[in-house]
């Protein structure tokens, strides 16, 4: 990328090479000390890029190779300036504009405040003014440490960070959280899946279901309310609870869970695959305008994917200017068609369905049983339809807080 920028600023030409000695000339150029790149063949001639200052140096090689060379295009900053007929007045104007930007960059013009919840921006602006900040102030007159100390003294601010980014002062604060009222915590254990309970161990709380019961998604399994009864006397048959305690219910609930998944796989599979053909395009973005540095202006392939990389240019004092270098990498794609046999499609359909089921099961689930069923017929089939049934034993309990 750096070499491409260097060639652009110095200027280069795209040359067309034709005649009987094309290969010989290309060999001469490659073995020479001249900078030549992007050599490509187009029908009965070749194209190559060459530094503009080296074009006259290849005359002897051209005559020796007995071929013809002509300039197809002139690229780069020198030719761009010549094309726009740059005059002294324009250079002076450009220098004046740069100087003006430099002077304006010595001031703080923008303010951004992040992290506010209860406090208002006006309150923060008042604190900043007390620390010596106002919009349009010279940068060297603002002491960032003093500003941070001023903000941190506020009773509702637990932490403040002040940073200078170009002509913007970025203020980020974290407000103190009000302490919530102390409440007795309570949680139930509920079913995160439907299933048949096979094992129930209560560690805290009170069970509301038994082993052997079918439960549905969301159903309460262990309650966070525990009733406390007095000691039973001989005459008493039934007692009323004297107290209800609120606890964080906890336990182990393992159940048998059934999964069912349908899937279909076509015998003809169409997909795209990358080829080895890759073309890079570099552009200079100035605001909303893009100037081509090297590479094609349009996608070079009919089927392709593009990867874009942006590099912003920071100039004086970490000022961000609207100038970016864009690299677009075009990667050619080709359409492929694969024909599966009926058995291959069936195995793939079973595998995909099973993987989808196991992805939803608990990580420590134990598979008890698997059943695979083909729903389609093999005769003149263009796809395979299957059903997969899997039975597991897994943990289905999860805590649910009660407010």
Beta strands, then each sheet from edge to edge (+ up, - down):
strand 1: 12-19
strand 2: 36-42
strand 3: 45-51
strand 4: 67-75
strand 5: 110-114
strand 6: 157-165
strand 7: 168-175
strand 8: 186-191
strand 9: 195-204
strand 10: 206-207
strand 11: 214-215
strand 12: 220-223
strand 13: 225-229
strand 14: 241-246
strand 15: 250-266
strand 16: 268-286
strand 17: 289-294
strand 18: 304-314
strand 19: 320-339
strand 20: 366-374
strand 21: 383-395
strand 22: 397-402
sheet 1: 2+ 3- 1+ 4-
sheet 2: 5+ 7+ 6-
sheet 3: 10+ 12- 8+ 22-
sheet 4: 11+ 9- 15+ 21- 20+
sheet 5: 13+ 14-
sheet 6: 17+ 16- 19+ 18-
end
